[in-house]
């Protein structure tokens, strides 16, 4: 899996998620202040941050992905805005209440311990902080949900740990996030098994 994960999966991921670029850009327009992006991958989001994001910190546990993200950040007009570290979302190397915004963009589907990651996201956010979220989630349609559960073991291997069956909204609520400004919808640019997404702004408390 090492060669596949390091050399094949990163460009495949960029290609597969390209149809979401407009949606990602709309989401990231809301990022403000000191920002933390969970699982930056290859840095596909970096060009979408506005000047309202004054500092952009990012974590990525996969060295090959992180190296690509570092090159992407270095190519941008203000590379000094970016600070990237190798770390997992389950144990963030930051103090409590440190960030104004946390970004969760196609990441909670893959984090091995999503409960720990959600708790950490809440911990590092300031009391009035926001979690901007775009995640593909388990479908509310019974037939699609059954298909997701059936194919998930194979999908997990091909997509380097990605899960089709996670209920990210319930996960975030368990860790104190208010989801009134989020919504579930069928994204027209995604295939049926991944079309249902959770999108919007979750607030602490």
Secondary structure, DSSP 8 states (H G I E B T S, - for coil): -HHIIIIIHHHHHHHHHGGGHHHHHHHHTT--EEEEEE--TTTTTGGG--TTEEEEEEE-S-HHHHHHHHHHHHTSTTGGGEEEE---TTS-SS-TT-EEEEEEES-TTT-TTHHHHHHHHHHHEEEEEEEEEEEE---SSHHHHHHHHHHHHHHHHHTTT--S---HHHHHHHTTEEEEEEEEEE-TTS-GGG-EEEEEEEEE-
